[in-house]
Amino acid sequence: MTTPALLPLSGRRIPPLNLGPPSFPHHRATLRLSEKFILLLILSAFITLCFGAFFFLPDSSKHKRFDLGLEDVLIPHVDAIKGAKNSDVFLIHGPDEHRHREEEERLRNKIRADHEKALEEAKEKLKKSREEIRAEIQTEKNKVAQEIKSKEKKPLPPVPIPNLIGINGGDPEDNDTREKREKIKEMMKHAWDNYRTYGWGHNELRPIARKGHSTNIFGSSQMGATIVDALDTLYIMGLHAEFLDGQRWVEENLDFSVNSEVSVFEVNIRFIGGLLAAYYLSGEEIFKIKAVQLAEKLLPAFNTPTGIPWAMVNLKSGVGRNWGWASAGSSILAEFGTLHMEFVHLSYLTGDLVYYKKVMHIRKLLQKMDRPNGLYPNYLNPRTGRWGQYHTSVGGLGDSFYEYLLKAWLMSDKTDHEARKMYDDAIEAIEKHLIKKSRGGLVFIGEWKNGHLEKKMGHLTCFAGGMFALGADGSKTDKAGHYLELGAEIARTCHESYDRTALKLGPESFKFDGAVEAVAVRQAEKYYILRPEVIETYWYLWRFTHDPRYRQWGWEAALAIEKYCRVTGGFSGIKDVYSSVPTHDDVQQSFFLAETLKYLYLLFSGDDLLPLDHWVFNTEAHPLPVLHLANTTLSGNPAVR
């Protein structure tokens, strides 16, 4: 086969390359050149082409206009200026012309040398065997990996650690409460041990199939979500051998440089929150380092026209996008509004204000926007900065945004007055438009959809009873008693949603239509997936009132979980809480270990364990210390100063 000559370039022509098969026999193995060989051949041909073009094309550079600072000078062709040195177009004088010619010659020599070096390297590569090439590639990979690893281990600046009170203790005074707390600890050990045996390193566990499990919120990688989520619960319960197991896995296996698309919200509250809590409780530096590594991977999600982050981001490429179902590509209030606690702590620990600025930018943007009836819609378009569908909920899609307004104030040692005002204003609008009392006397929080109230309340909304109690102290116009009572009413309603089922476990959502109160109507709403929100509210109400009913209700829930959700390989959710014969969904959620069991354990512990004037729990129940700072600019961090 004869290969045609390449097309002429400006009158010049590259000699034809014979790319046909060789005329002499080769061993079969040598005909299968590796991709590296082929790449080098193509590169060599390309360099030759460029080299020829540079030297054999007419010197068109002499017709270009060069920027010499403030003015352009025309360099005429050499032939055109012979004998015309006094011409008006000859504006470069002898020394300048000579300097430019020297520069051109230097560039030519450099290109020639680089070309010859590349050809020599290509020849050397072609002499090597496939095994040698592979070994070189592996060596380069190891070198790059080592450089990345050494970069990741760069020390963080020293910062003053807040005064940590109540990490241990909480032993109950009476035997009955002590026995209940020990039972909760045994349930935690059963959940952890089975995950350790059957799902280690996977995100979650299938306790019946006895294998690992994951969902799209964690992407396609095995990131050990249950390990990170459970670390602080293990530490608080005194399960130190199990905690050390988890710590070793984090140190040796937790890797965020993976090609995986994750939920920014979920990895923030579970991973960054879990790692920060583990760091503060144990003092182990590895948890802080890993939290910062992950946070850096999340920052590209904020690269939107408005600074409102995407819902998902690829940890490797940094490419972000939103959920396809979320109101024409909108970001979700409960997701971009649930970053403040973790990001403020990241800035505090690193001295890098970028995290703090990201979440404060979100707050400033929200403050400028109009809110229908004073309510925050659940959807905001990150491209246009406009609200999406007018749907407001204190449950799914909205819930933790309000929680984090209150907790930003608490975490700042009650100095972030801006956050407190936003919380108070939001709660006032919620109480006016969403909170109603049913015919049977149950107070519930509905959802605002398309201009009317939907009389439905989700299990997720039940956290609000605890939030109202937590925010009672400091509420405006002496309404502390009112909000504490409102929290108690929400707790009672949510307890009724449990008590009116066959299994004494609450459904995913329940309605208040006519004769139907606190009961799920649709089959798709009758499941229980080991959620914590009702028990969370019991715990907060217990801390603020010491009313024994909250411990009683919590124990009822614990017994129901033990009886109906416990299986040989861990704990599983239930598909229908109204059926006396439970069908399991075969998923042990990571938040069951992070939240449900932690809140139960704290419910039967003394108030000196993680006291609320020193600790604030993120929305995944990871405790973070109050930062006793003068203001929210983190001036207490010397690295920031």
Disulfide bonds with the S-S distance in Angstrom:
Cys462-Cys494 2.05
